[in-house]
Amino acid sequence: MNNKEAKESEKKGQRHTIRNILLGIIAILIIGIGAFAARTYFNAKNAAKIVYQSSGIKKSRNTDTLLKSKKPISILLLGTDTGALGRNYKGRTDTIILVTINPKTNTTTMMSLPRDSEVAISGFEQDFPAKLNAAYAYGSAGTTIKTIQKWLNVPIDYYALINMGGMKKVVNEVGGVDISPIRSFKYEGYTFKKGVKVHMNGAKALAYSRMRYDDPLGDYGRQKRQQQLITAIISKGTNATNLIKQDFVKSLAKQTRTDLAFSDLTAVVTKYRKATKNVVSDHAQGTGKMIDGQSFEVISQKEKQRVTNVIRKSLDLKAATTGPKYANK
């Protein structure tokens, strides 16, 4: 890769990284609306109405029963391209994290799935090979859910989608986050030292998660830092008094979509909140490959099986064989 290509890729990466940090807002939204409900129930309910949007597909499990029985659940976190959620062009979900919350073990597992994973998109197999992040452009959240469910043979109970807007505001609203960098580096005027805890505002948090090319692990190293930030935002968000402010919650609601209804949100808050304090981060490891002039991440069946095992175990499900190599191919 020459310098020009590297700079162009870095700019694209910066936009993607902003979306990744925004995924932490989803968890804050769930907890924020729940806390807000304790003070002004109807305002919180109105905010939840703004957020709610069905995936348009039949769920693979009875989610009402899961919540009532306090069983482990899964939520697919998606980060969209820039622009308003109501725009005609959907864009791609370049950030894809499958989260499982287990109230029995009090553990939340975040499994990052490479956006460039080579897959056959459910319902659009004729366009194989395709990238996983294109599934949303083809058919919104429902198509992404169906593709991943078949690809990994795991159930997805809910989804949560967020766009670019408001990242710095959210990080700053929660009073910033404390992070112990997992690597020493300098980026965008900031210096980070491995293991030395530092308080970050929105701008500094963004810089911490942006760096890619100086990381020996490349995009996978960046994913680890992004997950670290999401965890920090979740942790800080659960105690942030600003999150119960009506204007902030409503502003946040406009940036997101989810099929978690108000009753579901409050159930998650009351029954699953403790599990968000213990977060385990993981990712599907692929191998870069050029196919028809495009760069893909090819996930081996062995790695897919490992990912499937982790997810199913976190959901207290019996072990099962992972899905077809490319979901439907």
Buried (B, 14 or more C-beta within 10 A) or exposed (E): EEEEEEEEEEEEBBEBBBBBBBBBBBBBBBBBBBBBBEEBEEBBBBBBEBBBBEBEBEBBBEBEEBBEEBBBBBBBBBBBBEBEBEEEEBBBBBBBBBBBBBBEBBBBBBBBBBBBBBBBBBBBBEEBBBBBBBBBBBBBBBBBBBBBBBBBBBBBBBBBBBBBBBBBBBBBBBBBBEBEBBBEBEBEEBEBEEEEEBEBEBBBBBBBBBBBEEBEEEBBBBBBBBBBBBBBBBBBBBEBEBBBBBEBBBBBBBBBBBBBBBEBBBBBBEBBBEBBEEBBBBBBBBEEEEEEEEEBBBBEEEBBBBBBBBBBBBBEBEEEEBBBBBBBE
